[in-house]
Amino acid sequence: MMELRKPAEITAAAAEAGAAKARLTRRNRCKVMVAAILAGAYISFGATLSLTVGFGFGGIASANPGLQKLMCGLMFPIGLLLVVVLGAELFTGNNAVLVPSMWRGEHGTGAMLANWAMVYAGNFIGAMAFTYFLVYAVGLTASDPWHSAIRGIAEAKVSMSWMTVFLKGIGANWCVCLAVWLALSGKTLLEKALGCWLPVMAFVALGYEHCIANMFYLPLGMMEGADVSVGRAVWCNLIPATLGNIVGGALLVGAVHSYLHLDRRAGD
């Protein structure tokens, strides 16, 4: 195994990646959109696996809720690993990655926000397409225990207070972006896999709120008959989760590590 990058080297690598993302957003928006659609599908793939395995043990899961949370957490990170290794564009990861490059003066706030907006839209398209065509239309959650599980998940996600979802959103993307940072520390697939797996497993097991994952859970629950309207899904979950994810990624990872490890002068 290769020697892992030091913290300053990880943040510099994130700055280089962020600058490349900003340039691509200016020069080739079609590529950004395709990569974002793929990321939405990848995260939904991980969420599908998490739901299928985590809720597939019936009485064992109900008698051992911690074991169920662990199983859900163990399955979910495949989505982020696909994003990181295959170069897809994920809104929540980009919340952190574009901050170091902006900190070094390689692009402005406008370029960062343009990337976030475009990638968020692409992630939604990818998540919705995967959810409908590869989960709902083929009946993966048509029968119990998965049918009842996804309905319950969707209804629970819109039943929390706005502030609770916001705070859980901070926790989720703090973990996701720490996973991205850990993945940047290594070169081999094993190193990147471990970096992605551990923090993401933690956020899923802890029940934090990830806006892109919820673009899978909420629509699928609604398709399966959950008592959730589009307005409630957006206002009670997606908006506070998205804002919390931005704080968790951009502030707690991108800005903090830029402050600790980067010079603000361009090129340093």
N, C-alpha and C positions, 0 to 999 in steps of 0.2 A: 504493500500500500504506500502511496505517496504521502509525503509530509503535508499536514494540513496547513492552510493559509492562516496567518496571524490575523487578529481582529482588524487591524488597520488595512491589511491586504484584502480582507473580505469586503470591507466598506468601499475600498477603491474599485474592486471588481464590480460591486453593485453600481457605483457611479458610472463606470464604463458601460454597463448594461443599460442603465437609465438613459444615458446620452444616446445610445444606439436606438432605443425605443422612441425617444423624442424625434430623432432624425427620420426614422421610418414613418412616424405619424405625419410628418410634413411632406415626405416625398412619395409615399405609397400607401394611401389609406386603405386600398383594397386588400393588401397583404395583412395590414393590421386587423381589419375586420375578419378575414378568414381565420387568422390565428386566434382571435378572440372567440369566434364561434366554436372553434375546436376546444378551447379551454372550458367554455361553458358545458360542452358535451363531456369532456373528461371529468369535470367535477361531478356532474350528474351520474356518470358511470360509477365513480367511487361511492356516491350517496346511494345508488341502487344496490350495490354490493353490501354496503353497510346495513341498509334496511333489510335485505334478504337474509343475510346471515344473523344479524343481531336480533331480529324478531322471529327467527325461524325455529326456535326451540320450545315454544309453547310454555308448558308448566315449569320447565327448568328455568326459563328466563324470568317468569313471574316470581318464582321462589328465590331467585338470585339476581336482584336488579343490578348489583355491581358487576356481575359477570356479563349481563346483557350490555351494559354500557361499554365494558371492555371489548366485547366482540364487535360492537358497532365501531368503536374507535380503531380497532386493528384493521378493519376492512377499508375505511374511508380514504386513507392517505394515498392509495394508488392514483387517485385523481390528480393530486398535486405533483406526484412524481412524474406523471405523464406530461404535465404542464412544464415542469422544470427541465426535464431531459429533452423533450421534443420541441421546446422553444415556442410554446403557445403563449397567448397574451391574457393574463388573468388580472382582473380589476384589483382584487385585494392584494395580490403580490406587488402590482405596480404602485399601489398606495405608498409602499416603502421604497421601491427600487428607484423611482424617479426623483426622490428627495435628495440623495447624495449628489446626483449630477446637477440638480438645480443649485444646491449648496455651493458647488464648485464653479458656478457661473456658466455652465455649458448650455443652458437654455433657461427660459423664464417660466414664470408661473403659468402663463397662457398655454405653453406647449405641454406642460404637465396635465393641466385640466382638460385639454383637448384629447390627450391620450386616455385619460380616465373615462371621459364621457363616451368616446368611441368604443373602448374596450368593454365598458359596462353594457352598452347596447348589444355588442356582439356576444358577450357572455349570456345575455338574456335569450337571444335568438338560439344559440347553441343548446342552452339548457332546456328551453321549451321544445325544440325539435327532438332532442333525445328523449325527453320525458313522454312526449306524445307517441312518437313512432316506435321507440325501442323499449318502452315500459308499458304505457297504457294500452296502446293498440294491439300489443301481443299478449296482453293479459297477465303480466308478471305479478300484478298486485290485485287481480280480480277475485282471488279467494283468500280466506282467512288462513293464517293469522295476519298476513300482510295487508289485506283490505282494511281490516279494523285498525291496524297499526298506523297506516299512513293517514287515515282520517283523524285518528287521535292526535298524531303529531301535528298536522296542519291546524287543528282546532286549538291545541295547546300553544302554538306559536303566536296566535293572534289574541290569546287570552291574558297574556302578561301585560304589565304596565309598560308604557312607552319608555320610561327611564330604565326599567329592568332590561328590555331588549337592547337599548342603547349601551348599557354597561356590559351586557353579555357580548355585544358586538365588538367592544373594545378588547375584551378577553380573547375572542376568537381570532381576530386579525393580529393581535400581538403574537399569538402562537403561530399562526400561518406565516407571518413575515419572519419570525425567528427561525422557522423551518427553512424558508428561502435563504436566509443568511447562513444557516448551517450547511445547506446544500452547496452554497458558493464556496464553502471552506474546503471542499474536496474536489477531486478530479474523476475518480472512478465511480461506476454505477453504484457500487455498494456504499460508498461514502455518501453519495447524494441521496440514496434510498434511506439510509439511517437518519440523515439530516432532515428529510421530509417527514419520515414516519413518526418520530417520537413526539414533537410538539403538536402535530396535527391529531395524532391519536389522543393526546391529552385534552385538546379543546373539544373534541367530539364526546369523549367520555364525561367531561365536565358539563356538557349541555350548553356551551356557548353558541352564539348566533352568527352565522356566516351568510352574508346576503346572497352570494352566488349559489351556495348550496340550497338556500331557501327558495331560489328560483326553480328548484326541482321539487322540494318537499311541499310547498304550498300549492302550486298548480296541480301536482299529482293528487294531493289530498282532495282538491276541489273536483278534479275529474272523477274521483272515486266517491263523491257525494258528501264530502265534509261540509259542515255548516259554516262556510267561510265565503264571504263576498270578495270581489276584486278590490273594492275600496278598503275593506278591513285588512286584507293581505298587504296592500301597499302602505297604508297609513300606520297600522298597528305593528307591522313587522319590517317590511323592506326598507322603509325610510329610516327608522331608528337604527336598524342593523347596519345599513349602509354608512350612516354617519358615525356610528361606533367603530365600524371597521376602518374608516378613514383615520380616526383618532388613534386606534390601536396600531395601525401600520405606519402611517406617515409620521406621527409624533413619537410614539414609544419605540419604534425601531428606526425608521429612516432618519428622523431629525436627531434623536439621541445619539445614534452611532456616528452620524456625520459630525456632530459637535465634538464627540470624543476622539475621532480618528482622522478627520479631514481638515485641511486648510481651506478657508473660504475663497482664496484667490484662485482664479481659473488656471487650470493646468498644473497646480501643485498637488 
